[in-house]
Amino acid sequence: MQHADALAAILMGLFAAAVGVWLWRARRGHVPYVRRLAGIAALEEAVGRATEMGRPIIFAMGCTDVQRIETHASLAVLGHVARLAARMRTPLLALVRVANTYPITEEVMREAYTTEGVPDQFRAEEQVRYLSEESVVYAMGVARLIEETGAGCAIFFGAFDFTSLLMAEPGARMGVLQIAGDPSLYQIPFFVCTCSHTVVGEEYFAAGAYVSSDPTMRGTLVSQDAIKAILAALIVVGTVAAQLAWGPAQWLVDLLSRYQ
């Protein structure tokens, strides 16, 4: 087992400083800029389209439980969609797959409606539905509701499995505006083929900070980018020093080679 040494201690100090500085700046009012994410920005358009058509919004969550970060990213987007739906008086159905996410899903939606000043419009027994933890059964349930309700838009945001195409295909066939987000690159091709917008890779985890005005979330996101920049700079410096065989930098090359 490899133990921490001087380089690890220095890196940990740099990373902690980056996080601390950005959080401090964010809390003092310097909220970091997050570039526009097309898929997340299109959520308002999707909700508006469903409102104009007088049809409900379908929000399908992934297969992870409350202990996974993917679930919390999905809930952050659900809260944003719920606020838009409450503001525009549009029916919203959140379809839950994992049982232990049901209570927190209900609470996120209730808080969104309360924030918009219409708590009486939220009906948990109708708007939050638990379908099944069996992947095929859940996918068929989502597809059936999209077809039966004539959904105005469908949003798939979470970690999905091989049934992603089964869920999204009916909406694509009906011409429903669909938006998907999945951190797994294996499912992205299926969503790209069937959805109008797709959130891929790290954009999935940045979505929560994008839709939120919370300075802590945005500060944390930017500090992660700063950490990546530090690591990239170290890799470049080490590579250049190794190629040039620069004597004074040999100690840095030796240190970095231990982590390859």
C-alpha positions in Angstrom: 0.0 0.0 0.0 1.4 3.4 -1.0 1.3 6.0 1.7 1.0 9.8 1.3 4.3 11.6 0.9 5.4 15.2 0.4 4.0 15.5 -3.1 0.6 14.2 -2.0 0.6 16.6 0.9 1.3 19.5 -1.4 -1.4 18.5 -3.9 -3.9 18.1 -1.1 -3.0 21.5 0.2 -3.5 23.0 -3.3 -6.8 21.3 -3.8 -8.1 22.3 -0.4 -7.0 25.9 -1.1 -8.8 26.0 -4.4 -12.0 24.7 -2.9 -11.8 27.2 0.0 -11.0 30.2 -2.2 -13.9 29.7 -4.6 -16.4 28.9 -1.8 -15.3 32.1 0.0 -15.6 34.2 -3.1 -19.0 32.7 -3.9 -20.4 33.4 -0.5 -19.2 37.0 -0.6 -21.3 37.6 -3.7 -18.9 36.7 -6.5 -21.0 33.9 -7.9 -19.0 32.0 -10.6 -20.2 32.0 -14.2 -21.3 28.6 -15.5 -21.4 28.3 -19.3 -24.7 27.7 -21.0 -25.7 24.0 -21.2 -28.0 23.6 -24.2 -29.8 20.6 -22.8 -30.6 22.2 -19.4 -31.4 25.6 -21.0 -34.0 23.8 -23.2 -36.0 22.7 -20.1 -37.9 25.9 -20.0 -38.7 25.6 -23.7 -39.9 22.0 -23.1 -42.1 23.0 -20.1 -43.5 26.0 -22.1 -44.4 23.7 -25.0 -46.2 21.3 -22.8 -48.1 24.2 -21.2 -49.2 25.5 -24.6 -50.4 22.1 -25.7 -52.2 21.5 -22.4 -50.3 18.2 -21.9 -48.4 16.8 -18.9 -44.6 16.7 -18.3 -43.1 13.2 -17.7 -39.9 13.1 -15.6 -38.3 9.7 -15.5 -35.5 9.1 -12.9 -32.7 6.7 -13.0 -31.9 3.4 -11.3 -29.7 4.7 -8.5 -30.7 5.1 -4.8 -30.4 8.1 -2.5 -26.7 7.3 -1.6 -25.5 7.9 -5.1 -24.5 11.4 -6.4 -26.3 10.6 -9.7 -29.6 10.6 -7.8 -29.0 14.0 -6.2 -28.1 15.5 -9.6 -31.4 14.2 -10.9 -33.3 15.6 -8.0 -31.7 19.0 -8.5 -33.0 19.1 -12.1 -36.4 17.7 -11.0 -36.7 20.6 -8.5 -36.0 23.1 -11.3 -38.6 21.5 -13.6 -41.1 21.4 -10.8 -40.7 25.1 -10.2 -41.2 25.8 -13.9 -44.3 23.5 -13.9 -45.8 25.2 -10.8 -45.2 28.6 -12.3 -46.9 27.7 -15.6 -49.6 25.6 -14.0 -48.6 22.5 -16.0 -49.2 18.9 -14.7 -45.9 17.1 -13.8 -45.5 13.4 -13.2 -42.3 12.2 -11.5 -41.7 8.5 -12.1 -39.7 6.8 -9.4 -37.8 3.5 -9.9 -36.0 3.0 -6.6 -38.3 2.9 -3.5 -36.0 4.8 -1.1 -35.9 7.8 -3.4 -39.7 8.2 -3.3 -39.8 10.3 0.0 -37.1 12.7 -1.1 -38.6 13.1 -4.6 -41.9 14.0 -3.0 -40.3 16.5 -0.7 -38.3 18.1 -3.6 -41.5 18.6 -5.5 -43.4 19.9 -2.5 -40.7 22.4 -1.8 -40.7 23.6 -5.4 -44.5 24.2 -5.4 -44.2 26.0 -2.1 -41.4 28.2 -3.4 -43.7 29.3 -6.2 -46.5 30.1 -3.8 -48.9 27.3 -4.9 -48.4 24.5 -2.4 -52.1 23.5 -2.8 -51.6 22.5 -6.4 -49.2 19.7 -5.5 -50.8 16.3 -5.2 -48.2 13.8 -4.2 -50.4 10.7 -4.7 -50.9 11.7 -8.4 -47.7 13.4 -9.3 -45.1 11.2 -7.7 -45.5 7.5 -8.8 -43.4 4.5 -7.9 -43.5 2.0 -10.8 -41.0 -0.8 -10.2 -37.4 -1.6 -9.4 -37.4 -4.1 -12.3 -35.7 -2.3 -15.2 -38.0 -3.7 -18.0 -41.2 -3.2 -16.0 -40.2 0.4 -15.1 -39.3 1.2 -18.7 -42.5 -0.2 -20.0 -44.4 1.8 -17.4 -42.7 5.0 -18.5 -43.3 4.3 -22.2 -47.0 3.5 -21.5 -47.6 6.8 -19.5 -45.9 8.8 -22.3 -48.3 7.3 -24.8 -51.5 7.3 -22.7 -51.1 10.8 -21.4 -49.9 12.3 -24.7 -47.0 13.9 -22.9 -46.1 17.4 -23.9 -42.5 16.7 -23.1 -40.5 13.9 -21.6 -37.4 14.3 -19.4 -35.1 11.4 -18.7 -32.5 12.4 -16.1 -30.5 9.9 -14.1 -28.4 6.8 -14.5 -30.2 4.4 -16.8 -29.5 0.9 -18.1 -30.1 -1.0 -21.3 -33.8 -0.1 -21.2 -33.1 3.6 -22.1 -34.1 3.1 -25.7 -37.3 1.3 -24.7 -38.4 4.3 -22.6 -37.5 7.0 -25.2 -38.6 5.3 -28.4 -42.4 5.9 -28.0 -41.9 9.6 -27.4 -39.6 9.9 -30.4 -42.2 8.1 -32.6 -44.9 10.5 -31.3 -42.8 13.6 -31.9 -42.6 14.5 -28.2 -39.9 17.0 -27.2 -37.5 14.9 -25.1 -34.5 15.8 -23.0 -32.1 13.3 -21.6 -29.1 13.3 -19.2 -27.0 10.3 -18.2 -23.5 10.1 -16.8 -22.9 6.8 -18.5 -21.5 7.1 -22.0 -22.9 3.7 -22.9 -26.5 4.9 -22.9 -25.8 8.3 -24.6 -26.1 6.9 -28.2 -29.7 5.7 -27.5 -30.7 9.1 -26.1 -29.0 11.0 -28.9 -31.1 9.0 -31.4 -34.4 9.6 -29.7 -34.2 12.9 -27.8 -34.0 16.5 -29.0 -31.3 17.4 -26.4 -28.9 15.2 -24.5 -26.7 16.2 -21.5 -23.5 14.1 -21.6 -20.5 13.4 -19.4 -19.6 15.9 -16.8 -22.4 18.3 -17.9 -24.7 15.9 -16.1 -23.1 16.7 -12.7 -22.8 20.4 -13.6 -26.6 20.6 -14.2 -27.5 21.0 -10.6 -25.2 24.0 -10.2 -26.4 25.5 -13.5 -30.1 25.5 -12.5 -29.4 26.6 -8.9 -28.6 30.1 -7.7 -26.9 28.6 -4.6 -23.4 30.1 -4.5 -22.0 27.1 -2.7 -22.9 24.7 -5.5 -21.4 26.9 -8.1 -18.3 27.6 -6.1 -17.8 23.9 -5.6 -18.2 23.2 -9.3 -15.6 25.9 -10.3 -13.2 24.7 -7.7 -13.3 21.2 -9.3 -12.3 22.8 -12.6 -9.4 24.5 -10.8 -8.2 21.2 -9.4 -8.3 19.7 -12.9 -6.3 22.6 -14.2 -3.7 22.1 -11.5 -3.4 18.4 -12.4 -3.2 19.2 -16.1 -0.4 21.7 -15.5 1.6 19.1 -13.5 1.3 16.6 -16.2 2.5 19.1 -18.9 5.4 20.2 -16.7 6.4 16.6 -16.0 6.2 15.5 -19.6 8.2 18.5 -20.9 10.9 18.0 -18.3 11.1 14.3 -19.1 11.4 15.0 -22.8 14.1 17.6 -22.4 15.9 15.7 -19.7 16.3 18.9 -17.7 18.5 18.2 -14.8 17.0 20.6 -12.2 13.6 19.2 -12.9 14.6 15.6 -12.6 13.3 15.5 -9.0 9.9 16.5 -10.2 9.9 13.8 -12.9 10.9 11.2 -10.3 8.0 12.3 -8.1 5.4 12.4 -10.8 6.5 9.0 -12.2 5.5 7.4 -8.9 1.9 8.3 -9.6 1.7 7.0 -13.2 
